[in-house]
Amino acid sequence: MINSPHDAFRTYLSIPERMPRYLDKQHSYQVIDNICQISEEIDVFLFDGYGVLNVGKTAINGAVEQVNKLRAMGKKVYVVTNAATQDMKGLVQKYQNFGFNFECDQIINSREVMMQEFLARTSPEQGSIGVIVPKPYCRVTADYDERYPEDDSFWDADQFLFLSGNGWNQRLQERWVQALQERPRPIWVGNADLIAPLEQGVSHEPGSYTLTLDEPLYSWVNCYGKPYRPIFEQVLSCIARDYGEVEPSQVAMIGDTLHTDILGGAAMGFKTVLVTGSGFLRDMNVQESIEQARIYPDYCLTSI
Ligand SMILES: [Mg+2]
């Protein structure tokens, strides 16, 4: 079981073949004081949510002001998040409650990217779906026969959408793995993160229950969020829609997790900025972690 960022980090190191391939050319990074320091070379800023803009239910001190400063300079700003528990309406509301002013077309989340693919590649006639999400957020599609972990029929669902680790636990996981071993079925992962930082401790995200599945079950897992390419393709099409073509080197991915934000951003050719003070690495040795992961950001800062 993954109970800390240290555990999550070790887990990432143990599954390199499940991560995007990326050859780092550099072995150093530049430490900066704040995100506005790179505004001359960057046009588009992609902010991760948890660990960069907020921790749990609290906005990070000064983050709202920094995002507003970039906007005032004419910079383009998006949130690129693996959050999948809430739908887009809920996400916009969440960031508004924190004091950020993001419209829905400025938030790119892995749940939406996954749902687009799911709806494009499947149909309600293919059978029922088991949706792993807390009750208040249930009913994620219009036409599918949805079943939830509380229902006896959940275990016989023909496909699974794993949107949230909130409410899931080791006992349910063991039962699920057994059911999948008896009959493997497609697993659509809304949030590929292993953990997310909370004010105290961490939350277990769908990635911690799916990226770690043994083969052959892992071959049934479909991931769309960071660090995997689909969410970043969606980012590029949003940028093209809003501003036309932009060179990848003028785009910066800013995140707190080496194996999702930094790895995924670097694999796309974006500049990368690692935030160390409040997220995944807040209690870890940053330099040591970078060297162990062999994932080098372009820039490093404590807080945006
Ligand atoms: Mg994060």
Residues whose N, C-alpha, C, O or C-beta is under 5 A from the ligand:
A	BS01	MG	D48 G49 Y50 G51 D256
